Every structure is written in C-alpha cells, then in structure tokens.
Amino acid sequence: MASVSDLEVASPMASRPATRSRVRPVVASYVYVPALSILAAALALIAIGVTSRWGGSSFGAALTNLKVVVAGPLTLALLALFLVVERLRPAQRRPAFARGYRQDLLYTLINATLVGPLVVALSLSFSEVLRRATPWIVMAHLSFVPHALVLGVIFVAMDACNWFAHLMNHRLTVLWRFHELHHSQEDMSVLTVFRTHPLIHVSYLITLVPGVVLVANGVVPTGLLVVYAAFVAFEHSNTNLSFGPLNRIFVSPNYHRIHHRLVGRQDVNLGFALTIWDQLSHRAVFPTADTIRIDTGLPGRPLRVEQTGERAQHLRVLAAQLVGPWRPLGDRRDGPA
C-alpha cells in the first residue's frame, strides 16, 4: 500500500505549486514580467482605437497638431533660444557637444518622428475608452462660463494630473522602470525633456481627463500646448535661472534640477509647471546656492548610460535604454530612487 507521502508526490495537484515556484524565478531571471503589462496596455488601447476608428476623431489632424507642439516653428525657435541661454548662463559648464547632449538629440529626433503616431494612437484610444466607460463625466456646454476661465481650469487640472502621474512613476517600480531613463541624464539640457521611453506616455494618459470632461466647453488651443511644452523643456535646461518672487509658484530650472539630483530623494519637486502640488504634499525643496550646480543622474547607474566607457556608443546605449524596463530586476538600485 502506498504511503501518504508517496500519494502526495504522485498527485498532479501537489506538484503544480512546486512547478510554478520553480518557473517564476527562471522567468524573472530573464525579464521583469510586470513591465510587460505596460506594453500590453498600450497594445490593447491601440487595438480599441483601430476598431473604433479612433472614436470618430481624425488621426491625421491629431498627428499634425502634435507635430506642431513637438517640432513646430515656434517650438524650434524657443528650443534654440533656450540652447543659447544655456551657453550664456549655465548651471554647470559642459562641452558644446557633451555625450549627454548627443544622446538627448537622438531622443529628440525619435520623438519628433517615430513616437508621435504612438502618442496620438494612445491619446485618441484612451479618450474614446473614457467617454464610453464614463459618459457621465463629460460636462454639458456652460454658456455662462467664459472660455478663458475654462482654459485656465483645464490647464491647472492638467498640471495636477501630470504631477500625480509623475508621483506614481516614482512610487511604483513597474512605472519607474520606464521613467528611470529620464533620470539617467548626467548632462542636463533643454533637450532632456525628450529623453523618455516611448511607453512612458501610458502612465500620463490621465492628463487627458480634464480635456474630456470640459470638451464641450472649449478645446485647448495648440498654441497653449506649445507654451506648456516649451515651459517644461525650459525647466530641464542647464541654466542658472529662477523666477524670483514667482519661484514659489512656477517651476524653474534651478527648482527642477533638485528633482534630478544624484544624491538624495528624487521624489521631490515633481511639478511640471506649478509648484503648488509639491507644497501641498510637502515635497517642495526650493533651490539654494548649494543646489544650483548639483550633479544629476541615477545612483549606481543601474541603467546603461552613454557616460560609461571610453566611447559613448550612442546607438548601443539607446538600444539598451529602450529595452531597459524589461531587464531582470536586480538589487534595490533598480527601484525608485
């Protein structure tokens, strides 16, 4: 007669947990599985957008508007101006063609050409899903409310959503694996705003919610989006500049540099345009003479960067950075800093 222990070994139900416990570490040694959920979410949204014909919106028109925001004449002129200011009043002295600048230029070109269609697809799809799932959030037209006031509310609400998404990117490891690329820059410049993983836009889709809620009361003009994008780009610049008394309200380059610091907490100064969200959450660290020239980057360089080695190897580093979110999870340096 077989013993109880023999029956336990022979039972398929008894062997499954043991098998799963062996498989999971093996898979985890090759890929960070949770990061696949972000890719799956992006693919699912795109599939919904295609089948719904983008909710009746024009994909081409939306893409054209995005190109104006990212690489339109006004945007390019402002970026050129900021690059000049960086040379005239730098926070840190850098060569004109530092490694970090060249790497950021690669991301700038990628964002201006390849990432645009992805962002449009995700945005139109998410808006359609939001309208279908929660039609009650779309407010009716309020004729007595001035259009300027509506735009102001959308701007403030959009900035608050950006702040919250940014916070989640620093609190959740699965989101941090996509966001850490942005923090890997050790040669900050105005082009660092483009140093982002294409799939990071999935976490920032909640920024579209205020526009969906108030769409019947006015659409945000492209010009306002250009100004907002230029403002966010400027705060990444290698400039020793602040807004004086308004530094307590608006995010300056000196204020945002603290967020990218190499030593110390990086889940501070999360604001995009306004500092009020950081102040309300006690995460505001205002600049001093000691913080203006602090070093930036990721402690321990858990992600491959162009600063490593005698040669920059920009294309190889680019490939490693883009697949970085799915690399196996290592020590605690792989988590949010």
LONUMAR-248682 format. One record per residue (C-alpha): residue number from 1; residue in one letter; chain; x, y, z. Coordinates in steps of 0.2 Angstrom, whole numbers. Layout:
<nodes>
node zakol = NUM kevo = A nufi = A x = X y = Y z = Z
...
</nodes>
This chain:
<nodes>
node zakol = 1 kevo = M nufi = A x = 0 y = 0 z = 0
node zakol = 2 kevo = A nufi = A x = 7 y = 17 z = -5
node zakol = 3 kevo = S nufi = A x = 11 y = 29 z = 9
node zakol = 4 kevo = V nufi = A x = 3 y = 46 z = 11
node zakol = 5 kevo = S nufi = A x = 20 y = 54 z = 6
node zakol = 6 kevo = D nufi = A x = 20 y = 43 z = -10
node zakol = 7 kevo = L nufi = A x = 2 y = 49 z = -14
node zakol = 8 kevo = E nufi = A x = 7 y = 67 z = -12
node zakol = 9 kevo = V nufi = A x = 22 y = 66 z = -24
node zakol = 10 kevo = A nufi = A x = 11 y = 57 z = -37
node zakol = 11 kevo = S nufi = A x = -3 y = 69 z = -36
node zakol = 12 kevo = P nufi = A x = -3 y = 82 z = -50
node zakol = 13 kevo = M nufi = A x = -11 y = 95 z = -39
node zakol = 14 kevo = A nufi = A x = 3 y = 93 z = -27
node zakol = 15 kevo = S nufi = A x = 16 y = 96 z = -40
node zakol = 16 kevo = R nufi = A x = 9 y = 111 z = -48
node zakol = 17 kevo = P nufi = A x = 14 y = 124 z = -34
node zakol = 18 kevo = A nufi = A x = 31 y = 117 z = -34
node zakol = 19 kevo = T nufi = A x = 32 y = 118 z = -53
node zakol = 20 kevo = R nufi = A x = 26 y = 136 z = -53
node zakol = 21 kevo = S nufi = A x = 38 y = 141 z = -39
node zakol = 22 kevo = R nufi = A x = 52 y = 135 z = -50
node zakol = 23 kevo = V nufi = A x = 46 y = 143 z = -66
node zakol = 24 kevo = R nufi = A x = 44 y = 160 z = -59
node zakol = 25 kevo = P nufi = A x = 62 y = 163 z = -53
node zakol = 26 kevo = V nufi = A x = 68 y = 156 z = -70
node zakol = 27 kevo = V nufi = A x = 57 y = 169 z = -80
node zakol = 28 kevo = A nufi = A x = 61 y = 183 z = -68
node zakol = 29 kevo = S nufi = A x = 80 y = 180 z = -71
node zakol = 30 kevo = Y nufi = A x = 77 y = 184 z = -89
node zakol = 31 kevo = V nufi = A x = 64 y = 198 z = -89
node zakol = 32 kevo = Y nufi = A x = 55 y = 209 z = -77
node zakol = 33 kevo = V nufi = A x = 37 y = 202 z = -80
node zakol = 34 kevo = P nufi = A x = 27 y = 217 z = -73
node zakol = 35 kevo = A nufi = A x = 34 y = 229 z = -86
node zakol = 36 kevo = L nufi = A x = 25 y = 218 z = -99
node zakol = 37 kevo = S nufi = A x = 9 y = 224 z = -93
node zakol = 38 kevo = I nufi = A x = 13 y = 242 z = -99
node zakol = 39 kevo = L nufi = A x = 16 y = 235 z = -116
node zakol = 40 kevo = A nufi = A x = 0 y = 225 z = -116
node zakol = 41 kevo = A nufi = A x = -10 y = 240 z = -110
node zakol = 42 kevo = A nufi = A x = -3 y = 250 z = -125
node zakol = 43 kevo = L nufi = A x = -7 y = 237 z = -137
node zakol = 44 kevo = A nufi = A x = -24 y = 235 z = -131
node zakol = 45 kevo = L nufi = A x = -28 y = 253 z = -132
node zakol = 46 kevo = I nufi = A x = -21 y = 254 z = -150
node zakol = 47 kevo = A nufi = A x = -32 y = 239 z = -154
node zakol = 48 kevo = I nufi = A x = -48 y = 248 z = -147
node zakol = 49 kevo = G nufi = A x = -43 y = 264 z = -156
node zakol = 50 kevo = V nufi = A x = -41 y = 255 z = -173
node zakol = 51 kevo = T nufi = A x = -58 y = 245 z = -171
node zakol = 52 kevo = S nufi = A x = -67 y = 261 z = -166
node zakol = 53 kevo = R nufi = A x = -59 y = 271 z = -179
node zakol = 54 kevo = W nufi = A x = -52 y = 282 z = -166
node zakol = 55 kevo = G nufi = A x = -69 y = 287 z = -159
node zakol = 56 kevo = G nufi = A x = -73 y = 297 z = -174
node zakol = 57 kevo = S nufi = A x = -58 y = 308 z = -172
node zakol = 58 kevo = S nufi = A x = -46 y = 312 z = -186
node zakol = 59 kevo = F nufi = A x = -29 y = 303 z = -183
node zakol = 60 kevo = G nufi = A x = -21 y = 314 z = -196
node zakol = 61 kevo = A nufi = A x = -27 y = 330 z = -189
node zakol = 62 kevo = A nufi = A x = -22 y = 325 z = -172
node zakol = 63 kevo = L nufi = A x = -4 y = 320 z = -178
node zakol = 64 kevo = T nufi = A x = -2 y = 336 z = -187
node zakol = 65 kevo = N nufi = A x = -6 y = 346 z = -171
node zakol = 66 kevo = L nufi = A x = 6 y = 335 z = -161
node zakol = 67 kevo = K nufi = A x = 20 y = 339 z = -173
node zakol = 68 kevo = V nufi = A x = 16 y = 357 z = -171
node zakol = 69 kevo = V nufi = A x = 18 y = 356 z = -152
node zakol = 70 kevo = V nufi = A x = 34 y = 345 z = -153
node zakol = 71 kevo = A nufi = A x = 43 y = 352 z = -168
node zakol = 72 kevo = G nufi = A x = 33 y = 367 z = -175
node zakol = 73 kevo = P nufi = A x = 42 y = 383 z = -179
node zakol = 74 kevo = L nufi = A x = 38 y = 391 z = -163
node zakol = 75 kevo = T nufi = A x = 44 y = 376 z = -153
node zakol = 76 kevo = L nufi = A x = 60 y = 375 z = -163
node zakol = 77 kevo = A nufi = A x = 63 y = 394 z = -160
node zakol = 78 kevo = L nufi = A x = 60 y = 393 z = -142
node zakol = 79 kevo = L nufi = A x = 72 y = 377 z = -140
node zakol = 80 kevo = A nufi = A x = 85 y = 386 z = -150
node zakol = 81 kevo = L nufi = A x = 84 y = 401 z = -138
node zakol = 82 kevo = F nufi = A x = 85 y = 390 z = -123
node zakol = 83 kevo = L nufi = A x = 100 y = 382 z = -130
node zakol = 84 kevo = V nufi = A x = 109 y = 399 z = -132
node zakol = 85 kevo = V nufi = A x = 104 y = 404 z = -114
node zakol = 86 kevo = E nufi = A x = 112 y = 388 z = -108
node zakol = 87 kevo = R nufi = A x = 129 y = 393 z = -115
node zakol = 88 kevo = L nufi = A x = 127 y = 411 z = -108
node zakol = 89 kevo = R nufi = A x = 121 y = 407 z = -91
node zakol = 90 kevo = P nufi = A x = 125 y = 388 z = -87
node zakol = 91 kevo = A nufi = A x = 122 y = 380 z = -71
node zakol = 92 kevo = Q nufi = A x = 136 y = 368 z = -75
node zakol = 93 kevo = R nufi = A x = 150 y = 371 z = -88
node zakol = 94 kevo = R nufi = A x = 148 y = 357 z = -101
node zakol = 95 kevo = P nufi = A x = 157 y = 355 z = -118
node zakol = 96 kevo = A nufi = A x = 146 y = 361 z = -133
node zakol = 97 kevo = F nufi = A x = 144 y = 343 z = -139
node zakol = 98 kevo = A nufi = A x = 144 y = 333 z = -122
node zakol = 99 kevo = R nufi = A x = 139 y = 315 z = -123
node zakol = 100 kevo = G nufi = A x = 123 y = 318 z = -114
node zakol = 101 kevo = Y nufi = A x = 118 y = 331 z = -126
node zakol = 102 kevo = R nufi = A x = 121 y = 320 z = -141
node zakol = 103 kevo = Q nufi = A x = 111 y = 306 z = -133
node zakol = 104 kevo = D nufi = A x = 97 y = 318 z = -130
node zakol = 105 kevo = L nufi = A x = 97 y = 324 z = -148
node zakol = 106 kevo = L nufi = A x = 94 y = 306 z = -153
node zakol = 107 kevo = Y nufi = A x = 79 y = 305 z = -142
node zakol = 108 kevo = T nufi = A x = 73 y = 322 z = -149
node zakol = 109 kevo = L nufi = A x = 74 y = 315 z = -167
node zakol = 110 kevo = I nufi = A x = 65 y = 299 z = -161
node zakol = 111 kevo = N nufi = A x = 51 y = 309 z = -153
node zakol = 112 kevo = A nufi = A x = 49 y = 321 z = -167
node zakol = 113 kevo = T nufi = A x = 47 y = 307 z = -180
node zakol = 114 kevo = L nufi = A x = 43 y = 289 z = -173
node zakol = 115 kevo = V nufi = A x = 35 y = 292 z = -156
node zakol = 116 kevo = G nufi = A x = 21 y = 305 z = -162
node zakol = 117 kevo = P nufi = A x = 10 y = 292 z = -170
node zakol = 118 kevo = L nufi = A x = 11 y = 281 z = -154
node zakol = 119 kevo = V nufi = A x = 6 y = 296 z = -143
node zakol = 120 kevo = V nufi = A x = -9 y = 300 z = -154
node zakol = 121 kevo = A nufi = A x = -15 y = 282 z = -155
node zakol = 122 kevo = L nufi = A x = -14 y = 281 z = -136
node zakol = 123 kevo = S nufi = A x = -22 y = 298 z = -133
node zakol = 124 kevo = L nufi = A x = -37 y = 295 z = -145
node zakol = 125 kevo = S nufi = A x = -40 y = 277 z = -139
node zakol = 126 kevo = F nufi = A x = -39 y = 282 z = -121
node zakol = 127 kevo = S nufi = A x = -51 y = 297 z = -124
node zakol = 128 kevo = E nufi = A x = -63 y = 285 z = -133
node zakol = 129 kevo = V nufi = A x = -62 y = 272 z = -119
node zakol = 130 kevo = L nufi = A x = -65 y = 285 z = -106
node zakol = 131 kevo = R nufi = A x = -80 y = 293 z = -115
node zakol = 132 kevo = R nufi = A x = -88 y = 275 z = -117
node zakol = 133 kevo = A nufi = A x = -85 y = 269 z = -99
node zakol = 134 kevo = T nufi = A x = -90 y = 285 z = -90
node zakol = 135 kevo = P nufi = A x = -101 y = 296 z = -102
node zakol = 136 kevo = W nufi = A x = -107 y = 305 z = -86
node zakol = 137 kevo = I nufi = A x = -91 y = 314 z = -84
node zakol = 138 kevo = V nufi = A x = -92 y = 324 z = -100
node zakol = 139 kevo = M nufi = A x = -100 y = 341 z = -94
node zakol = 140 kevo = A nufi = A x = -113 y = 350 z = -105
node zakol = 141 kevo = H nufi = A x = -109 y = 366 z = -113
node zakol = 142 kevo = L nufi = A x = -110 y = 380 z = -100
node zakol = 143 kevo = S nufi = A x = -113 y = 396 z = -110
node zakol = 144 kevo = F nufi = A x = -112 y = 407 z = -95
node zakol = 145 kevo = V nufi = A x = -93 y = 402 z = -91
node zakol = 146 kevo = P nufi = A x = -80 y = 412 z = -101
node zakol = 147 kevo = H nufi = A x = -69 y = 402 z = -112
node zakol = 148 kevo = A nufi = A x = -53 y = 409 z = -104
node zakol = 149 kevo = L nufi = A x = -59 y = 403 z = -87
node zakol = 150 kevo = V nufi = A x = -62 y = 385 z = -95
node zakol = 151 kevo = L nufi = A x = -45 y = 385 z = -102
node zakol = 152 kevo = G nufi = A x = -37 y = 390 z = -85
node zakol = 153 kevo = V nufi = A x = -46 y = 376 z = -76
node zakol = 154 kevo = I nufi = A x = -40 y = 364 z = -89
node zakol = 155 kevo = F nufi = A x = -23 y = 370 z = -88
node zakol = 156 kevo = V nufi = A x = -22 y = 369 z = -69
node zakol = 157 kevo = A nufi = A x = -31 y = 352 z = -69
node zakol = 158 kevo = M nufi = A x = -20 y = 345 z = -82
node zakol = 159 kevo = D nufi = A x = -4 y = 351 z = -72
node zakol = 160 kevo = A nufi = A x = -11 y = 342 z = -57
node zakol = 161 kevo = C nufi = A x = -14 y = 326 z = -66
node zakol = 162 kevo = N nufi = A x = 4 y = 327 z = -73
node zakol = 163 kevo = W nufi = A x = 10 y = 329 z = -55
node zakol = 164 kevo = F nufi = A x = 0 y = 314 z = -49
node zakol = 165 kevo = A nufi = A x = 6 y = 303 z = -64
node zakol = 166 kevo = H nufi = A x = 24 y = 309 z = -60
node zakol = 167 kevo = L nufi = A x = 22 y = 304 z = -42
node zakol = 168 kevo = M nufi = A x = 16 y = 286 z = -47
node zakol = 169 kevo = N nufi = A x = 31 y = 285 z = -58
node zakol = 170 kevo = H nufi = A x = 42 y = 287 z = -43
node zakol = 171 kevo = R nufi = A x = 32 y = 276 z = -31
node zakol = 172 kevo = L nufi = A x = 28 y = 261 z = -42
node zakol = 173 kevo = T nufi = A x = 43 y = 250 z = -48
node zakol = 174 kevo = V nufi = A x = 34 y = 245 z = -64
node zakol = 175 kevo = L nufi = A x = 32 y = 263 z = -69
node zakol = 176 kevo = W nufi = A x = 49 y = 268 z = -63
node zakol = 177 kevo = R nufi = A x = 57 y = 256 z = -74
node zakol = 178 kevo = F nufi = A x = 51 y = 266 z = -89
node zakol = 179 kevo = H nufi = A x = 54 y = 283 z = -80
node zakol = 180 kevo = E nufi = A x = 72 y = 280 z = -74
node zakol = 181 kevo = L nufi = A x = 78 y = 283 z = -92
node zakol = 182 kevo = H nufi = A x = 73 y = 301 z = -90
node zakol = 183 kevo = H nufi = A x = 83 y = 302 z = -74
node zakol = 184 kevo = S nufi = A x = 98 y = 294 z = -81
node zakol = 185 kevo = Q nufi = A x = 104 y = 310 z = -89
node zakol = 186 kevo = E nufi = A x = 120 y = 317 z = -81
node zakol = 187 kevo = D nufi = A x = 122 y = 331 z = -93
node zakol = 188 kevo = M nufi = A x = 106 y = 340 z = -91
node zakol = 189 kevo = S nufi = A x = 100 y = 351 z = -106
node zakol = 190 kevo = V nufi = A x = 84 y = 358 z = -113
node zakol = 191 kevo = L nufi = A x = 83 y = 343 z = -124
node zakol = 192 kevo = T nufi = A x = 82 y = 331 z = -109
node zakol = 193 kevo = V nufi = A x = 64 y = 334 z = -109
node zakol = 194 kevo = F nufi = A x = 64 y = 322 z = -124
node zakol = 195 kevo = R nufi = A x = 74 y = 309 z = -115
node zakol = 196 kevo = T nufi = A x = 59 y = 297 z = -112
node zakol = 197 kevo = H nufi = A x = 54 y = 280 z = -115
node zakol = 198 kevo = P nufi = A x = 40 y = 279 z = -129
node zakol = 199 kevo = L nufi = A x = 29 y = 269 z = -117
node zakol = 200 kevo = I nufi = A x = 30 y = 281 z = -103
node zakol = 201 kevo = H nufi = A x = 15 y = 290 z = -111
node zakol = 202 kevo = V nufi = A x = 4 y = 276 z = -105
node zakol = 203 kevo = S nufi = A x = 6 y = 282 z = -87
node zakol = 204 kevo = Y nufi = A x = 2 y = 300 z = -92
node zakol = 205 kevo = L nufi = A x = -14 y = 297 z = -101
node zakol = 206 kevo = I nufi = A x = -24 y = 303 z = -86
node zakol = 207 kevo = T nufi = A x = -18 y = 320 z = -91
node zakol = 208 kevo = L nufi = A x = -32 y = 319 z = -104
node zakol = 209 kevo = V nufi = A x = -46 y = 318 z = -92
node zakol = 210 kevo = P nufi = A x = -49 y = 337 z = -89
node zakol = 211 kevo = G nufi = A x = -50 y = 340 z = -108
node zakol = 212 kevo = V nufi = A x = -63 y = 326 z = -110
node zakol = 213 kevo = V nufi = A x = -73 y = 332 z = -95
node zakol = 214 kevo = L nufi = A x = -73 y = 350 z = -102
node zakol = 215 kevo = V nufi = A x = -73 y = 346 z = -121
node zakol = 216 kevo = A nufi = A x = -90 y = 353 z = -124
node zakol = 217 kevo = N nufi = A x = -84 y = 370 z = -116
node zakol = 218 kevo = G nufi = A x = -69 y = 373 z = -127
node zakol = 219 kevo = V nufi = A x = -54 y = 363 z = -134
node zakol = 220 kevo = V nufi = A x = -37 y = 368 z = -128
node zakol = 221 kevo = P nufi = A x = -28 y = 378 z = -142
node zakol = 222 kevo = T nufi = A x = -12 y = 371 z = -149
node zakol = 223 kevo = G nufi = A x = -3 y = 387 z = -145
node zakol = 224 kevo = L nufi = A x = -7 y = 384 z = -127
node zakol = 225 kevo = L nufi = A x = 0 y = 367 z = -128
node zakol = 226 kevo = V nufi = A x = 16 y = 373 z = -137
node zakol = 227 kevo = V nufi = A x = 19 y = 386 z = -122
node zakol = 228 kevo = Y nufi = A x = 16 y = 372 z = -109
node zakol = 229 kevo = A nufi = A x = 28 y = 360 z = -118
node zakol = 230 kevo = A nufi = A x = 41 y = 374 z = -120
node zakol = 231 kevo = F nufi = A x = 40 y = 378 z = -102
node zakol = 232 kevo = V nufi = A x = 43 y = 360 z = -97
node zakol = 233 kevo = A nufi = A x = 58 y = 360 z = -108
node zakol = 234 kevo = F nufi = A x = 65 y = 376 z = -101
node zakol = 235 kevo = E nufi = A x = 65 y = 369 z = -83
node zakol = 236 kevo = H nufi = A x = 76 y = 355 z = -89
node zakol = 237 kevo = S nufi = A x = 89 y = 367 z = -96
node zakol = 238 kevo = N nufi = A x = 106 y = 368 z = -90
node zakol = 239 kevo = T nufi = A x = 103 y = 386 z = -84
node zakol = 240 kevo = N nufi = A x = 106 y = 395 z = -68
node zakol = 241 kevo = L nufi = A x = 89 y = 404 z = -68
node zakol = 242 kevo = S nufi = A x = 74 y = 406 z = -57
node zakol = 243 kevo = F nufi = A x = 58 y = 416 z = -57
node zakol = 244 kevo = G nufi = A x = 62 y = 427 z = -42
node zakol = 245 kevo = P nufi = A x = 47 y = 430 z = -31
node zakol = 246 kevo = L nufi = A x = 37 y = 419 z = -43
node zakol = 247 kevo = N nufi = A x = 49 y = 404 z = -39
node zakol = 248 kevo = R nufi = A x = 36 y = 399 z = -26
node zakol = 249 kevo = I nufi = A x = 23 y = 397 z = -40
node zakol = 250 kevo = F nufi = A x = 31 y = 391 z = -56
node zakol = 251 kevo = V nufi = A x = 44 y = 378 z = -58
node zakol = 252 kevo = S nufi = A x = 61 y = 385 z = -63
node zakol = 253 kevo = P nufi = A x = 77 y = 376 z = -70
node zakol = 254 kevo = N nufi = A x = 85 y = 378 z = -53
node zakol = 255 kevo = Y nufi = A x = 70 y = 370 z = -44
node zakol = 256 kevo = H nufi = A x = 68 y = 356 z = -56
node zakol = 257 kevo = R nufi = A x = 87 y = 351 z = -56
node zakol = 258 kevo = I nufi = A x = 84 y = 346 z = -37
node zakol = 259 kevo = H nufi = A x = 72 y = 333 z = -44
node zakol = 260 kevo = H nufi = A x = 86 y = 325 z = -55
node zakol = 261 kevo = R nufi = A x = 99 y = 326 z = -41
node zakol = 262 kevo = L nufi = A x = 111 y = 311 z = -40
node zakol = 263 kevo = V nufi = A x = 112 y = 311 z = -21
node zakol = 264 kevo = G nufi = A x = 96 y = 312 z = -11
node zakol = 265 kevo = R nufi = A x = 77 y = 309 z = -13
node zakol = 266 kevo = Q nufi = A x = 71 y = 311 z = -31
node zakol = 267 kevo = D nufi = A x = 53 y = 310 z = -27
node zakol = 268 kevo = V nufi = A x = 53 y = 329 z = -23
node zakol = 269 kevo = N nufi = A x = 49 y = 344 z = -34
node zakol = 270 kevo = L nufi = A x = 38 y = 334 z = -46
node zakol = 271 kevo = G nufi = A x = 28 y = 348 z = -53
node zakol = 272 kevo = F nufi = A x = 28 y = 351 z = -71
node zakol = 273 kevo = A nufi = A x = 23 y = 370 z = -72
node zakol = 274 kevo = L nufi = A x = 16 y = 374 z = -54
node zakol = 275 kevo = T nufi = A x = 25 y = 371 z = -38
node zakol = 276 kevo = I nufi = A x = 9 y = 371 z = -28
node zakol = 277 kevo = W nufi = A x = 6 y = 352 z = -29
node zakol = 278 kevo = D nufi = A x = 23 y = 349 z = -21
node zakol = 279 kevo = Q nufi = A x = 20 y = 362 z = -7
node zakol = 280 kevo = L nufi = A x = 3 y = 354 z = -3
node zakol = 281 kevo = S nufi = A x = 11 y = 337 z = -2
node zakol = 282 kevo = H nufi = A x = 26 y = 343 z = 7
node zakol = 283 kevo = R nufi = A x = 38 y = 338 z = -7
node zakol = 284 kevo = A nufi = A x = 44 y = 355 z = -12
node zakol = 285 kevo = V nufi = A x = 63 y = 359 z = -10
node zakol = 286 kevo = F nufi = A x = 67 y = 376 z = -15
node zakol = 287 kevo = P nufi = A x = 84 y = 380 z = -23
node zakol = 288 kevo = T nufi = A x = 99 y = 387 z = -13
node zakol = 289 kevo = A nufi = A x = 116 y = 392 z = -19
node zakol = 290 kevo = D nufi = A x = 122 y = 374 z = -14
node zakol = 291 kevo = T nufi = A x = 109 y = 366 z = -26
node zakol = 292 kevo = I nufi = A x = 111 y = 375 z = -42
node zakol = 293 kevo = R nufi = A x = 126 y = 365 z = -48
node zakol = 294 kevo = I nufi = A x = 122 y = 348 z = -40
node zakol = 295 kevo = D nufi = A x = 126 y = 333 z = -50
node zakol = 296 kevo = T nufi = A x = 112 y = 323 z = -58
node zakol = 297 kevo = G nufi = A x = 109 y = 305 z = -64
node zakol = 298 kevo = L nufi = A x = 105 y = 288 z = -56
node zakol = 299 kevo = P nufi = A x = 114 y = 282 z = -41
node zakol = 300 kevo = G nufi = A x = 125 y = 267 z = -46
node zakol = 301 kevo = R nufi = A x = 120 y = 268 z = -64
node zakol = 302 kevo = P nufi = A x = 108 y = 253 z = -64
node zakol = 303 kevo = L nufi = A x = 103 y = 258 z = -82
node zakol = 304 kevo = R nufi = A x = 116 y = 259 z = -95
node zakol = 305 kevo = V nufi = A x = 121 y = 277 z = -99
node zakol = 306 kevo = E nufi = A x = 132 y = 285 z = -113
node zakol = 307 kevo = Q nufi = A x = 144 y = 291 z = -99
node zakol = 308 kevo = T nufi = A x = 150 y = 273 z = -96
node zakol = 309 kevo = G nufi = A x = 166 y = 268 z = -105
node zakol = 310 kevo = E nufi = A x = 179 y = 277 z = -116
node zakol = 311 kevo = R nufi = A x = 167 y = 279 z = -130
node zakol = 312 kevo = A nufi = A x = 149 y = 285 z = -129
node zakol = 313 kevo = Q nufi = A x = 142 y = 271 z = -141
node zakol = 314 kevo = H nufi = A x = 126 y = 281 z = -143
node zakol = 315 kevo = L nufi = A x = 116 y = 268 z = -153
node zakol = 316 kevo = R nufi = A x = 121 y = 253 z = -142
node zakol = 317 kevo = V nufi = A x = 116 y = 263 z = -127
node zakol = 318 kevo = L nufi = A x = 100 y = 269 z = -135
node zakol = 319 kevo = A nufi = A x = 95 y = 251 z = -138
node zakol = 320 kevo = A nufi = A x = 100 y = 246 z = -120
node zakol = 321 kevo = Q nufi = A x = 90 y = 260 z = -113
node zakol = 322 kevo = L nufi = A x = 74 y = 256 z = -123
node zakol = 323 kevo = V nufi = A x = 74 y = 238 z = -118
node zakol = 324 kevo = G nufi = A x = 79 y = 243 z = -100
node zakol = 325 kevo = P nufi = A x = 62 y = 242 z = -92
node zakol = 326 kevo = W nufi = A x = 61 y = 223 z = -96
node zakol = 327 kevo = R nufi = A x = 79 y = 219 z = -89
node zakol = 328 kevo = P nufi = A x = 79 y = 207 z = -74
node zakol = 329 kevo = L nufi = A x = 76 y = 216 z = -58
node zakol = 330 kevo = G nufi = A x = 92 y = 217 z = -48
node zakol = 331 kevo = D nufi = A x = 96 y = 225 z = -31
node zakol = 332 kevo = R nufi = A x = 87 y = 239 z = -23
node zakol = 333 kevo = R nufi = A x = 96 y = 251 z = -35
node zakol = 334 kevo = D nufi = A x = 83 y = 245 z = -48
node zakol = 335 kevo = G nufi = A x = 69 y = 253 z = -39
node zakol = 336 kevo = P nufi = A x = 63 y = 271 z = -37
node zakol = 337 kevo = A nufi = A x = 77 y = 282 z = -31
</nodes>
